[in-house]
Amino acid sequence: MSLRLRANIAFATGALLLLLIGALAVRSSVHADALSQARRQAELLTAENRIAGRYTAEKVAPLLAEGGRALVFVPAAAPFAATEAQARMLAQAEPGVSVRQVVLDPVGAADRPSAEERAAIDKLRSNPDPQPYTREFDGPDGPLVSLVTPLLFSPGVCATCYTSRSAAPAGIVDAFGGSGGFDRKPGEIIGLTIATVPLPSLHAATTAVIWMALMAAALLGLFNILLSVLVLKPLSRVADVAERISLGQTGVEEFAHAGNDEIGTITRSFNRLRRSMESAIGLLES
């Protein structure tokens, strides 16, 4: 096996190992950045959802109330109805993006949590310091990220979110008096807000790995050029001179190599050895 081949195998093995480590690091970094972007977008959607509910409760509902209490339930004046309407329009405008609220003891099937969501609510309710968390999963059109945020009780945040039936507006009691859900407690986790967004593309990681591979190939080419110029050609010339001398040729020129590197040391030692051998042969012949 030639020196060039062994050097190239060693270089290629090291380059492939570094490329693998680099690819894993790049993909991990790009994925973490994409997940951070998705979480930020989901946080904005969650905040907008809450703002829509607050705006409806503070600005719209009073316009439809008499004496500060709504006598008839008007869905357009209900915060939960406003947030659900906003979520439906958002889903139509941005496929793959959704915001939904699920609550315990809902009045509508759309607000009823699934078994998995009910388990998440129970887990958060038992946690002394419940915090939002993200969940990554595959959707029909690609990976999705959901931000699951505890939904805390506030009057009117859901259809029957009141501390008691007597605290609820008359229209709410007439519309939902037979439903559960009243008698909520301040600060109680009554459900979840689930904002789902697509995970940004990870193509940047693939592009970075391709560039890394191209750079490794370019470095391999440069390595071979330097190997030839600095090592293999000088060694080939030394080998050629040694071969000619070993065959008994006379008048073979000395090998000259400028520099104080290892090749220069070898050539100077070889030249001294040659002169010593020629002197010894001359003495023997005389």
C-alpha positions in Angstrom: 0.0 0.0 0.0 1.5 3.3 -1.1 2.1 6.2 1.3 -0.3 8.3 -0.6 -3.1 5.7 -0.3 -2.5 5.3 3.4 -2.4 9.0 4.0 -5.7 9.4 2.0 -7.4 6.6 4.0 -6.3 8.2 7.3 -7.5 11.6 6.1 -10.8 10.3 4.7 -11.5 8.3 7.9 -10.9 11.4 10.1 -12.9 13.6 7.8 -15.9 11.2 7.8 -15.8 11.0 11.5 -15.7 14.8 11.9 -18.4 15.1 9.2 -20.7 12.7 11.1 -20.1 14.5 14.4 -20.6 17.9 12.7 -23.8 16.7 11.0 -25.3 15.6 14.3 -24.3 18.8 15.9 -25.7 20.9 13.1 -29.0 19.0 12.9 -29.4 19.3 16.7 -28.7 23.0 16.6 -31.1 23.6 13.7 -33.8 21.5 15.2 -33.5 23.4 18.6 -33.7 26.7 16.7 -36.7 25.5 14.7 -38.4 24.3 17.9 -37.7 27.6 19.6 -39.2 29.5 16.6 -42.3 27.3 16.7 -42.7 27.7 20.4 -42.5 31.5 20.0 -45.1 31.5 17.3 -47.4 29.3 19.4 -46.9 31.6 22.4 -48.0 34.6 20.2 -51.1 32.6 19.1 -52.0 31.8 22.7 -51.6 35.4 23.7 -53.7 36.6 20.8 -56.4 34.0 21.8 -56.5 35.4 25.3 -56.6 39.0 24.1 -59.5 38.2 21.9 -61.4 36.8 24.8 -60.5 39.7 27.1 -61.5 42.2 24.4 -64.9 40.5 24.0 -65.5 40.4 27.7 -64.4 44.0 28.4 -65.5 45.8 25.2 -68.2 43.8 23.5 -70.2 42.2 26.2 -71.0 45.5 28.1 -72.6 46.8 24.9 -75.1 43.9 25.0 -75.8 44.0 28.7 -78.4 45.9 30.6 -77.6 47.2 34.0 -74.3 45.5 33.8 -75.8 42.0 33.4 -76.7 40.3 30.2 -80.3 39.1 30.4 -80.1 37.0 27.2 -77.1 34.9 26.2 -75.6 36.3 23.0 -72.8 34.0 21.7 -71.0 37.0 20.0 -70.6 38.6 23.4 -69.1 35.5 25.1 -65.3 35.4 25.3 -65.1 31.6 24.6 -67.3 32.1 21.5 -65.0 34.9 20.3 -61.8 32.8 20.8 -63.4 29.8 19.0 -64.5 31.9 16.1 -61.0 33.4 15.8 -59.5 29.9 15.9 -61.8 28.7 13.1 -60.9 31.7 10.9 -57.2 31.2 11.6 -57.3 27.5 10.7 -58.9 28.5 7.4 -56.4 31.2 6.6 -53.3 29.2 7.8 -53.5 25.5 7.2 -51.7 23.6 9.9 -52.1 26.4 12.4 -54.7 26.0 15.1 -55.7 27.2 18.6 -58.2 25.4 20.7 -59.4 25.5 24.2 -60.6 22.5 26.1 -62.2 22.7 29.5 -63.5 20.4 32.2 -67.3 20.0 32.2 -67.8 21.8 28.9 -71.2 22.8 27.5 -70.2 21.9 23.9 -68.6 18.7 22.4 -65.9 20.8 20.7 -64.6 22.0 24.0 -64.4 18.5 25.6 -60.9 17.3 26.2 -59.7 13.9 24.8 -58.5 11.2 27.1 -54.9 12.4 26.5 -55.8 16.0 27.1 -57.8 15.1 30.3 -54.7 13.3 31.6 -52.6 16.4 30.9 -55.1 18.6 32.7 -55.1 16.3 35.7 -51.3 16.3 35.7 -51.1 20.1 35.6 -53.7 20.4 38.3 -51.6 18.2 40.6 -48.4 20.1 39.9 -47.7 22.9 42.4 -46.0 25.0 39.7 -47.7 24.2 36.4 -45.9 25.5 33.3 -46.6 25.5 29.6 -44.9 22.7 27.7 -44.4 21.8 24.0 -45.2 18.6 22.3 -43.8 17.6 18.9 -45.6 15.1 16.6 -46.2 14.3 13.0 -49.1 15.8 11.2 -50.6 14.9 7.8 -48.4 17.5 6.0 -45.3 17.3 8.2 -44.1 17.7 11.8 -46.1 19.9 14.1 -45.4 21.5 17.5 -48.1 22.2 20.1 -47.8 24.5 23.0 -49.9 23.3 25.8 -50.8 26.1 28.3 -52.8 25.7 31.5 -56.1 27.6 31.2 -56.8 29.3 34.5 -60.2 30.3 35.7 -61.5 33.8 35.2 -65.2 34.8 35.0 -66.5 34.1 31.5 -63.4 32.4 30.1 -65.7 29.5 29.3 -69.5 29.3 29.1 -70.0 28.2 32.7 -66.8 29.7 34.2 -68.2 31.4 37.2 -67.7 30.9 40.9 -71.4 30.0 41.3 -74.7 30.1 39.4 -75.7 33.2 41.2 -72.5 35.0 40.1 -73.2 34.2 36.4 -75.3 36.6 34.2 -78.9 35.7 33.9 -78.6 34.9 30.2 -75.8 32.4 31.0 -77.9 30.7 33.7 -80.9 30.5 31.4 -78.8 29.0 28.6 -76.6 26.7 30.6 -78.1 26.4 34.0 -78.5 22.7 33.6 -74.9 22.2 32.6 -72.0 21.5 34.9 -69.0 23.7 35.3 -70.2 26.3 37.7 -68.7 26.7 41.1 -65.2 27.3 39.8 -62.4 28.3 42.1 -60.1 31.3 41.7 -56.7 30.2 40.3 -58.1 26.8 39.4 -56.8 25.1 36.2 -60.0 24.4 34.3 -58.5 23.3 31.0 -55.9 23.9 28.3 -55.1 26.2 25.5 -53.4 24.2 22.7 -51.7 26.2 20.0 -50.4 24.1 17.2 -48.0 25.3 14.4 -45.9 23.6 11.8 -42.2 22.9 12.7 -40.0 25.1 10.5 -38.1 23.2 7.8 -34.8 21.6 8.7 -33.4 22.0 5.2 -30.8 24.3 6.6 -29.2 21.4 8.3 -29.1 19.4 5.1 -27.6 22.3 3.3 -25.0 22.8 6.0 -24.0 19.1 5.9 -23.6 19.3 2.1 -21.3 22.3 2.4 -19.3 20.5 5.0 -18.9 17.5 2.7 -17.8 19.8 -0.2 -15.3 21.5 2.1 -14.0 18.1 3.2 -13.5 17.1 -0.4 -11.7 20.3 -1.2 -9.5 19.9 1.8 -8.7 16.3 0.6 -7.7 17.6 -2.8 -5.5 20.3 -1.2 -4.0 17.7 1.2 -3.0 15.6 -1.8 -1.4 18.5 -3.6 0.6 19.5 -0.5 1.5 15.8 0.1 2.9 15.5 -3.4 4.8 18.8 -3.4 6.2 18.7 0.2 6.7 14.9 0.8 6.2 12.5 -2.1 8.2 14.3 -4.8 11.3 14.9 -2.6 11.2 11.3 -1.4 10.9 10.1 -4.9 14.0 12.1 -5.9 15.9 10.7 -3.0 14.8 7.1 -3.9 15.8 7.7 -7.5 19.3 8.9 -6.5 19.7 6.0 -4.1 18.6 3.5 -6.8 21.1 4.8 -9.3 24.0 4.7 -6.8 23.0 1.2 -5.7 23.3 0.1 -9.3 26.9 1.4 -9.5 26.3 4.5 -11.6 29.0 7.1 -11.3 28.7 10.8 -11.5 25.3 10.8 -9.9 24.5 14.3 -8.7 23.9 15.0 -5.0 20.4 15.6 -3.9 19.9 19.2 -3.0 17.0 20.3 -0.8 16.7 23.7 0.7 15.1 24.0 4.1 15.5 22.7 7.6 12.5 20.4 7.6 12.5 16.6 7.9 13.1 16.1 4.2 16.1 18.4 4.3 17.5 16.5 7.2 17.1 13.2 5.4 18.7 14.5 2.2 21.7 16.0 4.0 22.2 12.7 6.0 21.9 10.8 2.7 24.5 13.0 1.0 26.9 12.6 3.9 26.4 8.8 3.9 27.1 8.8 0.1 30.3 10.8 0.5 31.5 8.6 3.3 30.8 5.5 1.2 32.6 7.0 -1.8 35.6 7.9 0.4 35.7 4.4 1.9 35.5 2.8 -1.6 38.3 5.0 -2.8 40.5 4.0 0.1 39.8 0.3 -0.6 40.6 0.7 -4.3 43.9 2.6 -3.5 
